Amino acid sequence: MILILTSANIANFSEKRQTKVLGVQDNFENEKIKELIFWENFLSKNPDYRDGWIEISKVSYQLGDKAYSQAALKTAKVIDPNSEKVALMEIEIAK
């Protein structure tokens, strides 16, 4: 599932990036996409690492993909339903 989401997200972000003005925003997105790919690769080997799912939630939210952010956070919550970090991130992405 992670690999499918990774491919879909890379294609989605590439399309968005082509429509934006080059510069700071483009660099920000490139760095965030690299970060997202890192966490997706890491979690493909360590799927029960709650903080990795929180990081994916945070990065995908910063990239404007709220659905993926919520899905990643839901996975983190399944792993650790009483996590204060998960609760704080839920508040953050609800804004």
Disulfide bonds with the S-S distance in Angstrom:
none
